Amino acid sequence: MRYLLLLTFLLGTTASFASHKHKKDNKVYDYGSNQVVTLTPFSGVVSYGYFNPAVGLDWEYIVSRKLGLGIHVPVMYGFIGPEQSDYNGNSSNQHSSIFTAPGIRFHTGTKDGTVDFSTGPSLLYGNLHFNPTMDYNGQQITDARNVQLFGLLCDNSINFTRQHFIFGFNVKVGTCFQIQESTRFFIQFGMQFGGRF
């Protein structure tokens, strides 16, 4: 009888500990509030046929964890890239870019998951600044100019979450519109990390 009581006590204690541990494990992946901030230190932007190395910052607010719905506002800055030839191959130019692409995201991961894929539409607004164009003899042939960026993008991210920390990859793909030019392809890609606060 004494051994039976001892065994019952041990099983009850073990079950209670296991239950407590399970709850703790669930809480591990539920840190932070509904705000997510990520930095994109290594990124690239391709627009109007030109490439920029870039950095970016993204703020997101989770409107509903149950629905997996969030709104986010990314800001990207593209540094002056390498010299790139024009379409005729007669000259080369350099340019920088800056843009924002606010939108909504639909998350597939649960609040206690470690992997989350998100996708959703966003609106592109920004600017490409072209330095004066030089020919291959070093003579300036065009002045500096700015090209306004307007467009629609599909924003896709995959993130790996551990407690407050988030690490992942992001790709935005879509089109740019220009009144005086045809529609152009746009893509931004990069590695991101940050956290939930």
mmCIF file of the C-alpha atoms, coordinates in Angstrom:
data_MODEL
# 
_entry.id   MODEL 
# 
loop_
_atom_site.group_PDB 
_atom_site.id 
_atom_site.type_symbol 
_atom_site.label_atom_id 
_atom_site.label_alt_id 
_atom_site.label_comp_id 
_atom_site.label_asym_id 
_atom_site.label_entity_id 
_atom_site.label_seq_id 
_atom_site.pdbx_PDB_ins_code 
_atom_site.Cartn_x 
_atom_site.Cartn_y 
_atom_site.Cartn_z 
_atom_site.occupancy 
_atom_site.B_iso_or_equiv 
_atom_site.pdbx_formal_charge 
_atom_site.auth_seq_id 
_atom_site.auth_comp_id 
_atom_site.auth_asym_id 
_atom_site.auth_atom_id 
_atom_site.pdbx_PDB_model_num 
ATOM 1   C CA . MET A 1 1   ? 0.000  0.000  0.000   1.00 0.00 ? 1   MET A CA 1 
ATOM 2   C CA . ARG A 1 2   ? 2.852  2.341  0.895   1.00 0.00 ? 2   ARG A CA 1 
ATOM 3   C CA . TYR A 1 3   ? 4.550  1.671  -2.481  1.00 0.00 ? 3   TYR A CA 1 
ATOM 4   C CA . LEU A 1 4   ? 1.264  2.251  -4.306  1.00 0.00 ? 4   LEU A CA 1 
ATOM 5   C CA . LEU A 1 5   ? 0.841  5.650  -2.620  1.00 0.00 ? 5   LEU A CA 1 
ATOM 6   C CA . LEU A 1 6   ? 4.456  6.536  -3.433  1.00 0.00 ? 6   LEU A CA 1 
ATOM 7   C CA . LEU A 1 7   ? 3.983  5.512  -7.087  1.00 0.00 ? 7   LEU A CA 1 
ATOM 8   C CA . THR A 1 8   ? 0.749  7.548  -7.300  1.00 0.00 ? 8   THR A CA 1 
ATOM 9   C CA . PHE A 1 9   ? 2.513  10.575 -5.817  1.00 0.00 ? 9   PHE A CA 1 
ATOM 10  C CA . LEU A 1 10  ? 5.449  10.242 -8.263  1.00 0.00 ? 10  LEU A CA 1 
ATOM 11  C CA . LEU A 1 11  ? 3.142  9.858  -11.266 1.00 0.00 ? 11  LEU A CA 1 
ATOM 12  C CA . GLY A 1 12  ? 1.058  12.842 -10.167 1.00 0.00 ? 12  GLY A CA 1 
ATOM 13  C CA . THR A 1 13  ? 4.175  14.965 -9.643  1.00 0.00 ? 13  THR A CA 1 
ATOM 14  C CA . THR A 1 14  ? 5.584  13.899 -13.014 1.00 0.00 ? 14  THR A CA 1 
ATOM 15  C CA . ALA A 1 15  ? 2.301  14.673 -14.775 1.00 0.00 ? 15  ALA A CA 1 
ATOM 16  C CA . SER A 1 16  ? 2.114  18.071 -13.068 1.00 0.00 ? 16  SER A CA 1 
ATOM 17  C CA . PHE A 1 17  ? 5.728  18.848 -14.023 1.00 0.00 ? 17  PHE A CA 1 
ATOM 18  C CA . ALA A 1 18  ? 5.150  17.736 -17.616 1.00 0.00 ? 18  ALA A CA 1 
ATOM 19  C CA . SER A 1 19  ? 2.047  19.891 -17.827 1.00 0.00 ? 19  SER A CA 1 
ATOM 20  C CA . HIS A 1 20  ? 3.911  22.882 -16.391 1.00 0.00 ? 20  HIS A CA 1 
ATOM 21  C CA . LYS A 1 21  ? 6.798  22.320 -18.777 1.00 0.00 ? 21  LYS A CA 1 
ATOM 22  C CA . HIS A 1 22  ? 4.417  22.155 -21.744 1.00 0.00 ? 22  HIS A CA 1 
ATOM 23  C CA . LYS A 1 23  ? 2.925  25.494 -20.771 1.00 0.00 ? 23  LYS A CA 1 
ATOM 24  C CA . LYS A 1 24  ? 6.377  27.000 -20.441 1.00 0.00 ? 24  LYS A CA 1 
ATOM 25  C CA . ASP A 1 25  ? 7.324  25.680 -23.854 1.00 0.00 ? 25  ASP A CA 1 
ATOM 26  C CA . ASN A 1 26  ? 4.245  27.307 -25.367 1.00 0.00 ? 26  ASN A CA 1 
ATOM 27  C CA . LYS A 1 27  ? 5.177  30.623 -23.795 1.00 0.00 ? 27  LYS A CA 1 
ATOM 28  C CA . VAL A 1 28  ? 8.673  30.477 -25.284 1.00 0.00 ? 28  VAL A CA 1 
ATOM 29  C CA . TYR A 1 29  ? 7.250  31.311 -28.695 1.00 0.00 ? 29  TYR A CA 1 
ATOM 30  C CA . ASP A 1 30  ? 4.793  33.941 -27.471 1.00 0.00 ? 30  ASP A CA 1 
ATOM 31  C CA . TYR A 1 31  ? 7.208  36.667 -26.375 1.00 0.00 ? 31  TYR A CA 1 
ATOM 32  C CA . GLY A 1 32  ? 6.664  40.313 -27.125 1.00 0.00 ? 32  GLY A CA 1 
ATOM 33  C CA . SER A 1 33  ? 3.676  42.376 -28.124 1.00 0.00 ? 33  SER A CA 1 
ATOM 34  C CA . ASN A 1 34  ? 2.120  42.842 -31.530 1.00 0.00 ? 34  ASN A CA 1 
ATOM 35  C CA . GLN A 1 35  ? 4.969  44.968 -32.915 1.00 0.00 ? 35  GLN A CA 1 
ATOM 36  C CA . VAL A 1 36  ? 7.757  43.538 -35.067 1.00 0.00 ? 36  VAL A CA 1 
ATOM 37  C CA . VAL A 1 37  ? 10.826 45.512 -36.126 1.00 0.00 ? 37  VAL A CA 1 
ATOM 38  C CA . THR A 1 38  ? 13.342 44.052 -38.585 1.00 0.00 ? 38  THR A CA 1 
ATOM 39  C CA . LEU A 1 39  ? 16.540 45.360 -40.147 1.00 0.00 ? 39  LEU A CA 1 
ATOM 40  C CA . THR A 1 40  ? 17.633 44.336 -43.653 1.00 0.00 ? 40  THR A CA 1 
ATOM 41  C CA . PRO A 1 41  ? 21.405 44.940 -43.756 1.00 0.00 ? 41  PRO A CA 1 
ATOM 42  C CA . PHE A 1 42  ? 22.091 42.949 -46.927 1.00 0.00 ? 42  PHE A CA 1 
ATOM 43  C CA . SER A 1 43  ? 19.717 43.634 -49.777 1.00 0.00 ? 43  SER A CA 1 
ATOM 44  C CA . GLY A 1 44  ? 19.456 44.386 -53.470 1.00 0.00 ? 44  GLY A CA 1 
ATOM 45  C CA . VAL A 1 45  ? 17.029 46.461 -55.515 1.00 0.00 ? 45  VAL A CA 1 
ATOM 46  C CA . VAL A 1 46  ? 16.486 45.997 -59.239 1.00 0.00 ? 46  VAL A CA 1 
ATOM 47  C CA . SER A 1 47  ? 14.334 48.636 -60.931 1.00 0.00 ? 47  SER A CA 1 
ATOM 48  C CA . TYR A 1 48  ? 14.244 50.080 -64.443 1.00 0.00 ? 48  TYR A CA 1 
ATOM 49  C CA . GLY A 1 49  ? 16.904 47.566 -65.392 1.00 0.00 ? 49  GLY A CA 1 
ATOM 50  C CA . TYR A 1 50  ? 19.421 48.844 -62.830 1.00 0.00 ? 50  TYR A CA 1 
ATOM 51  C CA . PHE A 1 51  ? 20.795 47.354 -59.622 1.00 0.00 ? 51  PHE A CA 1 
ATOM 52  C CA . ASN A 1 52  ? 21.447 48.920 -56.183 1.00 0.00 ? 52  ASN A CA 1 
ATOM 53  C CA . PRO A 1 53  ? 22.922 47.336 -53.059 1.00 0.00 ? 53  PRO A CA 1 
ATOM 54  C CA . ALA A 1 54  ? 20.569 48.400 -50.294 1.00 0.00 ? 54  ALA A CA 1 
ATOM 55  C CA . VAL A 1 55  ? 19.702 48.467 -46.586 1.00 0.00 ? 55  VAL A CA 1 
ATOM 56  C CA . GLY A 1 56  ? 16.264 48.702 -45.040 1.00 0.00 ? 56  GLY A CA 1 
ATOM 57  C CA . LEU A 1 57  ? 14.091 48.865 -41.958 1.00 0.00 ? 57  LEU A CA 1 
ATOM 58  C CA . ASP A 1 58  ? 10.608 47.412 -41.526 1.00 0.00 ? 58  ASP A CA 1 
ATOM 59  C CA . TRP A 1 59  ? 7.997  48.048 -38.829 1.00 0.00 ? 59  TRP A CA 1 
ATOM 60  C CA . GLU A 1 60  ? 4.969  45.781 -38.570 1.00 0.00 ? 60  GLU A CA 1 
ATOM 61  C CA . TYR A 1 61  ? 1.923  45.784 -36.328 1.00 0.00 ? 61  TYR A CA 1 
ATOM 62  C CA . ILE A 1 62  ? 0.000  42.537 -35.942 1.00 0.00 ? 62  ILE A CA 1 
ATOM 63  C CA . VAL A 1 63  ? -3.640 43.590 -36.135 1.00 0.00 ? 63  VAL A CA 1 
ATOM 64  C CA . SER A 1 64  ? -4.955 40.107 -35.334 1.00 0.00 ? 64  SER A CA 1 
ATOM 65  C CA . ARG A 1 65  ? -2.918 37.112 -34.198 1.00 0.00 ? 65  ARG A CA 1 
ATOM 66  C CA . LYS A 1 66  ? -5.952 34.898 -34.614 1.00 0.00 ? 66  LYS A CA 1 
ATOM 67  C CA . LEU A 1 67  ? -6.290 35.859 -38.297 1.00 0.00 ? 67  LEU A CA 1 
ATOM 68  C CA . GLY A 1 68  ? -2.541 36.202 -38.817 1.00 0.00 ? 68  GLY A CA 1 
ATOM 69  C CA . LEU A 1 69  ? -3.051 39.703 -40.227 1.00 0.00 ? 69  LEU A CA 1 
ATOM 70  C CA . GLY A 1 70  ? -0.513 42.529 -40.000 1.00 0.00 ? 70  GLY A CA 1 
ATOM 71  C CA . ILE A 1 71  ? 0.196  45.929 -41.516 1.00 0.00 ? 71  ILE A CA 1 
ATOM 72  C CA . HIS A 1 72  ? 3.774  46.958 -42.195 1.00 0.00 ? 72  HIS A CA 1 
ATOM 73  C CA . VAL A 1 73  ? 5.824  49.909 -43.437 1.00 0.00 ? 73  VAL A CA 1 
ATOM 74  C CA . PRO A 1 74  ? 9.268  49.138 -44.903 1.00 0.00 ? 74  PRO A CA 1 
ATOM 75  C CA . VAL A 1 75  ? 11.783 51.812 -45.907 1.00 0.00 ? 75  VAL A CA 1 
ATOM 76  C CA . MET A 1 76  ? 14.717 50.929 -48.193 1.00 0.00 ? 76  MET A CA 1 
ATOM 77  C CA . TYR A 1 77  ? 17.730 52.922 -49.315 1.00 0.00 ? 77  TYR A CA 1 
ATOM 78  C CA . GLY A 1 78  ? 19.752 51.768 -52.299 1.00 0.00 ? 78  GLY A CA 1 
ATOM 79  C CA . PHE A 1 79  ? 23.363 52.922 -52.377 1.00 0.00 ? 79  PHE A CA 1 
ATOM 80  C CA . ILE A 1 80  ? 25.064 54.028 -55.557 1.00 0.00 ? 80  ILE A CA 1 
ATOM 81  C CA . GLY A 1 81  ? 25.762 50.826 -57.399 1.00 0.00 ? 81  GLY A CA 1 
ATOM 82  C CA . PRO A 1 82  ? 28.404 49.937 -59.957 1.00 0.00 ? 82  PRO A CA 1 
ATOM 83  C CA . GLU A 1 83  ? 28.556 51.769 -63.267 1.00 0.00 ? 83  GLU A CA 1 
ATOM 84  C CA . GLN A 1 84  ? 25.947 50.316 -65.586 1.00 0.00 ? 84  GLN A CA 1 
ATOM 85  C CA . SER A 1 85  ? 25.600 50.742 -69.307 1.00 0.00 ? 85  SER A CA 1 
ATOM 86  C CA . ASP A 1 86  ? 22.550 52.193 -70.946 1.00 0.00 ? 86  ASP A CA 1 
ATOM 87  C CA . TYR A 1 87  ? 20.486 50.102 -73.328 1.00 0.00 ? 87  TYR A CA 1 
ATOM 88  C CA . ASN A 1 88  ? 22.542 51.192 -76.334 1.00 0.00 ? 88  ASN A CA 1 
ATOM 89  C CA . GLY A 1 89  ? 25.886 50.499 -74.652 1.00 0.00 ? 89  GLY A CA 1 
ATOM 90  C CA . ASN A 1 90  ? 27.098 54.000 -75.507 1.00 0.00 ? 90  ASN A CA 1 
ATOM 91  C CA . SER A 1 91  ? 27.397 55.368 -71.988 1.00 0.00 ? 91  SER A CA 1 
ATOM 92  C CA . SER A 1 92  ? 27.448 54.424 -68.340 1.00 0.00 ? 92  SER A CA 1 
ATOM 93  C CA . ASN A 1 93  ? 25.727 55.854 -65.293 1.00 0.00 ? 93  ASN A CA 1 
ATOM 94  C CA . GLN A 1 94  ? 25.335 55.424 -61.550 1.00 0.00 ? 94  GLN A CA 1 
ATOM 95  C CA . HIS A 1 95  ? 22.255 55.921 -59.442 1.00 0.00 ? 95  HIS A CA 1 
ATOM 96  C CA . SER A 1 96  ? 20.788 55.569 -55.955 1.00 0.00 ? 96  SER A CA 1 
ATOM 97  C CA . SER A 1 97  ? 17.251 54.777 -54.837 1.00 0.00 ? 97  SER A CA 1 
ATOM 98  C CA . ILE A 1 98  ? 14.942 55.242 -51.894 1.00 0.00 ? 98  ILE A CA 1 
ATOM 99  C CA . PHE A 1 99  ? 11.429 53.854 -51.484 1.00 0.00 ? 99  PHE A CA 1 
ATOM 100 C CA . THR A 1 100 ? 8.729  52.720 -49.117 1.00 0.00 ? 100 THR A CA 1 
ATOM 101 C CA . ALA A 1 101 ? 6.162  49.983 -49.733 1.00 0.00 ? 101 ALA A CA 1 
ATOM 102 C CA . PRO A 1 102 ? 3.444  49.929 -47.051 1.00 0.00 ? 102 PRO A CA 1 
ATOM 103 C CA . GLY A 1 103 ? 1.033  47.043 -47.196 1.00 0.00 ? 103 GLY A CA 1 
ATOM 104 C CA . ILE A 1 104 ? -0.673 44.184 -45.419 1.00 0.00 ? 104 ILE A CA 1 
ATOM 105 C CA . ARG A 1 105 ? 0.634  40.719 -44.624 1.00 0.00 ? 105 ARG A CA 1 
ATOM 106 C CA . PHE A 1 106 ? -1.093 37.413 -44.116 1.00 0.00 ? 106 PHE A CA 1 
ATOM 107 C CA . HIS A 1 107 ? 0.887  35.136 -41.778 1.00 0.00 ? 107 HIS A CA 1 
ATOM 108 C CA . THR A 1 108 ? 0.650  31.356 -42.000 1.00 0.00 ? 108 THR A CA 1 
ATOM 109 C CA . GLY A 1 109 ? 2.580  30.602 -38.796 1.00 0.00 ? 109 GLY A CA 1 
ATOM 110 C CA . THR A 1 110 ? 0.847  30.288 -35.431 1.00 0.00 ? 110 THR A CA 1 
ATOM 111 C CA . LYS A 1 111 ? 1.795  32.307 -32.357 1.00 0.00 ? 111 LYS A CA 1 
ATOM 112 C CA . ASP A 1 112 ? 3.594  29.287 -30.882 1.00 0.00 ? 112 ASP A CA 1 
ATOM 113 C CA . GLY A 1 113 ? 5.367  28.322 -34.124 1.00 0.00 ? 113 GLY A CA 1 
ATOM 114 C CA . THR A 1 114 ? 9.011  28.786 -35.011 1.00 0.00 ? 114 THR A CA 1 
ATOM 115 C CA . VAL A 1 115 ? 8.599  29.179 -38.804 1.00 0.00 ? 115 VAL A CA 1 
ATOM 116 C CA . ASP A 1 116 ? 6.308  31.742 -40.378 1.00 0.00 ? 116 ASP A CA 1 
ATOM 117 C CA . PHE A 1 117 ? 5.630  32.470 -44.044 1.00 0.00 ? 117 PHE A CA 1 
ATOM 118 C CA . SER A 1 118 ? 3.878  35.734 -44.822 1.00 0.00 ? 118 SER A CA 1 
ATOM 119 C CA . THR A 1 119 ? 2.655  37.283 -48.058 1.00 0.00 ? 119 THR A CA 1 
ATOM 120 C CA . GLY A 1 120 ? 0.522  40.210 -49.122 1.00 0.00 ? 120 GLY A CA 1 
ATOM 121 C CA . PRO A 1 121 ? 0.119  43.225 -51.408 1.00 0.00 ? 121 PRO A CA 1 
ATOM 122 C CA . SER A 1 122 ? 1.929  46.535 -50.952 1.00 0.00 ? 122 SER A CA 1 
ATOM 123 C CA . LEU A 1 123 ? 2.084  49.913 -52.681 1.00 0.00 ? 123 LEU A CA 1 
ATOM 124 C CA . LEU A 1 124 ? 5.458  51.123 -53.927 1.00 0.00 ? 124 LEU A CA 1 
ATOM 125 C CA . TYR A 1 125 ? 6.434  54.762 -53.764 1.00 0.00 ? 125 TYR A CA 1 
ATOM 126 C CA . GLY A 1 126 ? 9.971  56.078 -54.165 1.00 0.00 ? 126 GLY A CA 1 
ATOM 127 C CA . ASN A 1 127 ? 12.629 57.692 -56.272 1.00 0.00 ? 127 ASN A CA 1 
ATOM 128 C CA . LEU A 1 128 ? 15.600 56.737 -58.440 1.00 0.00 ? 128 LEU A CA 1 
ATOM 129 C CA . HIS A 1 129 ? 18.288 59.415 -58.605 1.00 0.00 ? 129 HIS A CA 1 
ATOM 130 C CA . PHE A 1 130 ? 20.584 59.147 -61.631 1.00 0.00 ? 130 PHE A CA 1 
ATOM 131 C CA . ASN A 1 131 ? 23.945 60.888 -61.522 1.00 0.00 ? 131 ASN A CA 1 
ATOM 132 C CA . PRO A 1 132 ? 25.015 62.753 -64.688 1.00 0.00 ? 132 PRO A CA 1 
ATOM 133 C CA . THR A 1 133 ? 25.587 60.247 -67.487 1.00 0.00 ? 133 THR A CA 1 
ATOM 134 C CA . MET A 1 134 ? 29.090 60.067 -68.903 1.00 0.00 ? 134 MET A CA 1 
ATOM 135 C CA . ASP A 1 135 ? 30.199 58.609 -72.211 1.00 0.00 ? 135 ASP A CA 1 
ATOM 136 C CA . TYR A 1 136 ? 33.218 56.307 -72.391 1.00 0.00 ? 136 TYR A CA 1 
ATOM 137 C CA . ASN A 1 137 ? 35.454 59.281 -73.191 1.00 0.00 ? 137 ASN A CA 1 
ATOM 138 C CA . GLY A 1 138 ? 34.550 60.886 -69.870 1.00 0.00 ? 138 GLY A CA 1 
ATOM 139 C CA . GLN A 1 139 ? 32.305 63.555 -71.374 1.00 0.00 ? 139 GLN A CA 1 
ATOM 140 C CA . GLN A 1 140 ? 29.004 64.362 -69.664 1.00 0.00 ? 140 GLN A CA 1 
ATOM 141 C CA . ILE A 1 141 ? 26.108 63.724 -72.017 1.00 0.00 ? 141 ILE A CA 1 
ATOM 142 C CA . THR A 1 142 ? 23.065 64.042 -69.693 1.00 0.00 ? 142 THR A CA 1 
ATOM 143 C CA . ASP A 1 143 ? 22.292 65.927 -66.498 1.00 0.00 ? 143 ASP A CA 1 
ATOM 144 C CA . ALA A 1 144 ? 21.317 64.352 -63.202 1.00 0.00 ? 144 ALA A CA 1 
ATOM 145 C CA . ARG A 1 145 ? 17.693 63.258 -63.159 1.00 0.00 ? 145 ARG A CA 1 
ATOM 146 C CA . ASN A 1 146 ? 15.094 61.677 -60.899 1.00 0.00 ? 146 ASN A CA 1 
ATOM 147 C CA . VAL A 1 147 ? 12.622 58.942 -61.798 1.00 0.00 ? 147 VAL A CA 1 
ATOM 148 C CA . GLN A 1 148 ? 9.571  58.602 -59.568 1.00 0.00 ? 148 GLN A CA 1 
ATOM 149 C CA . LEU A 1 149 ? 8.677  55.055 -58.570 1.00 0.00 ? 149 LEU A CA 1 
ATOM 150 C CA . PHE A 1 150 ? 5.009  54.049 -58.320 1.00 0.00 ? 150 PHE A CA 1 
ATOM 151 C CA . GLY A 1 151 ? 3.911  50.470 -58.352 1.00 0.00 ? 151 GLY A CA 1 
ATOM 152 C CA . LEU A 1 152 ? 2.223  47.381 -56.961 1.00 0.00 ? 152 LEU A CA 1 
ATOM 153 C CA . LEU A 1 153 ? 4.224  44.668 -55.234 1.00 0.00 ? 153 LEU A CA 1 
ATOM 154 C CA . CYS A 1 154 ? 3.732  41.232 -53.732 1.00 0.00 ? 154 CYS A CA 1 
ATOM 155 C CA . ASP A 1 155 ? 5.684  41.083 -50.473 1.00 0.00 ? 155 ASP A CA 1 
ATOM 156 C CA . ASN A 1 156 ? 6.879  37.603 -49.386 1.00 0.00 ? 156 ASN A CA 1 
ATOM 157 C CA . SER A 1 157 ? 8.821  36.701 -46.248 1.00 0.00 ? 157 SER A CA 1 
ATOM 158 C CA . ILE A 1 158 ? 9.883  33.567 -44.443 1.00 0.00 ? 158 ILE A CA 1 
ATOM 159 C CA . ASN A 1 159 ? 10.982 34.038 -40.845 1.00 0.00 ? 159 ASN A CA 1 
ATOM 160 C CA . PHE A 1 160 ? 12.408 31.806 -38.166 1.00 0.00 ? 160 PHE A CA 1 
ATOM 161 C CA . THR A 1 161 ? 11.415 32.861 -34.649 1.00 0.00 ? 161 THR A CA 1 
ATOM 162 C CA . ARG A 1 162 ? 12.994 32.110 -31.293 1.00 0.00 ? 162 ARG A CA 1 
ATOM 163 C CA . GLN A 1 163 ? 11.659 33.996 -28.295 1.00 0.00 ? 163 GLN A CA 1 
ATOM 164 C CA . HIS A 1 164 ? 12.072 37.720 -29.128 1.00 0.00 ? 164 HIS A CA 1 
ATOM 165 C CA . PHE A 1 165 ? 14.489 37.119 -32.009 1.00 0.00 ? 165 PHE A CA 1 
ATOM 166 C CA . ILE A 1 166 ? 13.452 36.892 -35.683 1.00 0.00 ? 166 ILE A CA 1 
ATOM 167 C CA . PHE A 1 167 ? 15.627 35.938 -38.644 1.00 0.00 ? 167 PHE A CA 1 
ATOM 168 C CA . GLY A 1 168 ? 14.521 35.464 -42.223 1.00 0.00 ? 168 GLY A CA 1 
ATOM 169 C CA . PHE A 1 169 ? 14.439 36.391 -45.880 1.00 0.00 ? 169 PHE A CA 1 
ATOM 170 C CA . ASN A 1 170 ? 12.251 38.817 -47.811 1.00 0.00 ? 170 ASN A CA 1 
ATOM 171 C CA . VAL A 1 171 ? 11.420 39.231 -51.516 1.00 0.00 ? 171 VAL A CA 1 
ATOM 172 C CA . LYS A 1 172 ? 9.230  41.954 -53.005 1.00 0.00 ? 172 LYS A CA 1 
ATOM 173 C CA . VAL A 1 173 ? 8.240  41.467 -56.644 1.00 0.00 ? 173 VAL A CA 1 
ATOM 174 C CA . GLY A 1 174 ? 6.051  43.667 -58.804 1.00 0.00 ? 174 GLY A CA 1 
ATOM 175 C CA . THR A 1 175 ? 5.824  46.417 -61.386 1.00 0.00 ? 175 THR A CA 1 
ATOM 176 C CA . CYS A 1 176 ? 6.703  50.129 -61.587 1.00 0.00 ? 176 CYS A CA 1 
ATOM 177 C CA . PHE A 1 177 ? 4.592  52.627 -63.473 1.00 0.00 ? 177 PHE A CA 1 
ATOM 178 C CA . GLN A 1 178 ? 5.928  55.746 -65.163 1.00 0.00 ? 178 GLN A CA 1 
ATOM 179 C CA . ILE A 1 179 ? 3.716  58.178 -67.086 1.00 0.00 ? 179 ILE A CA 1 
ATOM 180 C CA . GLN A 1 180 ? 6.265  58.787 -69.832 1.00 0.00 ? 180 GLN A CA 1 
ATOM 181 C CA . GLU A 1 181 ? 7.652  55.253 -69.957 1.00 0.00 ? 181 GLU A CA 1 
ATOM 182 C CA . SER A 1 182 ? 6.384  51.717 -70.124 1.00 0.00 ? 182 SER A CA 1 
ATOM 183 C CA . THR A 1 183 ? 5.721  49.518 -67.086 1.00 0.00 ? 183 THR A CA 1 
ATOM 184 C CA . ARG A 1 184 ? 8.933  48.137 -65.621 1.00 0.00 ? 184 ARG A CA 1 
ATOM 185 C CA . PHE A 1 185 ? 9.779  45.093 -63.528 1.00 0.00 ? 185 PHE A CA 1 
ATOM 186 C CA . PHE A 1 186 ? 10.748 45.688 -59.873 1.00 0.00 ? 186 PHE A CA 1 
ATOM 187 C CA . ILE A 1 187 ? 12.334 43.349 -57.310 1.00 0.00 ? 187 ILE A CA 1 
ATOM 188 C CA . GLN A 1 188 ? 13.871 43.804 -53.881 1.00 0.00 ? 188 GLN A CA 1 
ATOM 189 C CA . PHE A 1 189 ? 15.401 40.915 -51.964 1.00 0.00 ? 189 PHE A CA 1 
ATOM 190 C CA . GLY A 1 190 ? 17.366 40.581 -48.760 1.00 0.00 ? 190 GLY A CA 1 
ATOM 191 C CA . MET A 1 191 ? 18.154 38.959 -45.439 1.00 0.00 ? 191 MET A CA 1 
ATOM 192 C CA . GLN A 1 192 ? 16.446 40.417 -42.376 1.00 0.00 ? 192 GLN A CA 1 
ATOM 193 C CA . PHE A 1 193 ? 16.629 40.089 -38.607 1.00 0.00 ? 193 PHE A CA 1 
ATOM 194 C CA . GLY A 1 194 ? 14.966 41.789 -35.664 1.00 0.00 ? 194 GLY A CA 1 
ATOM 195 C CA . GLY A 1 195 ? 12.540 41.096 -32.899 1.00 0.00 ? 195 GLY A CA 1 
ATOM 196 C CA . ARG A 1 196 ? 9.092  41.368 -31.344 1.00 0.00 ? 196 ARG A CA 1 
ATOM 197 C CA . PHE A 1 197 ? 8.602  44.117 -28.804 1.00 0.00 ? 197 PHE A CA 1 
# 
